[in-house]
Amino acid sequence: DIQMTQSPSTLSASVGDRVTITCRASQSISKWLAWYQQKPGKAPKLLIYTTSSLESGVPSRFSGSASGTEFTLTISSLQPDDFATYYCQQYNAYPLTFGGGTKVEIK
Amino acid sequence: EVQLVESGGGLIQPGGSLRLSCAASGFSVSSIYMSWFRQAPGKGLEWVSVIYNGGATDYADSVKGRFTVSRDNFKNTLYLQMNSLRAEDTALYYCAKTSIVGYSYFDSWGQGSLVTVSS
């Protein structure tokens, strides 16, 4: 199985900050990575797919990139609505696997 | 508008069985990949099973042999039959659909159905 190691597990930031979350795959997954946002009591919401493609309706302050097996989600200017938990998910192969999550908290 | 609505969760004793349903609208469950995911209390997301558009299925090792995914194309509903339930199966179960056949990222999710396995 492909392991996804996500860091940090918790991140404290202020509105307006630039935030970066990293996910490292245990082997090559090409560009087959998605990012989700989850708020308490809610289902995950797709933000980005295929490493860097923005899902329709998602604000442009969210972006994704990759270098080898390291993938990054960047929020260019953190907004109040962005405080949530973020997960990466690889879909290069089944079983699908997720990173452990990054909780973005208010500083 | 795409909508997924899960039902069927509840409190069940270890060793028992439960069937979850996921009623879909706005698309056909047979035209896309459909998956079940789960999230234990306070934990992260875990993939459980998939049914491909062609009808083939796949499962996480943790549920293989105990869970069965199926669909009713006429009712446009996805199911997860869960047998031999264990305490570690306690979780919020989500159904979700892929955006495109062949690419397993999930653009629509249900609200979840809570399964609690306890004596």
Interface residues (C-beta under 8 A of the other chain):
Chain A: W32 A34 Y36 Q38 K42 A43 P44 K45 L46 Y49 T50 E55 Y87 Q89 Y91 Y94 P95 L96 T97 F98 G99 G100 G101
Chain B: S35 G44 L45 E46 W47 V50 D58 A60 D61 Y94 A96 S99 Y103 S104 Y105 F106 D107 W109 G110 Q111 G112
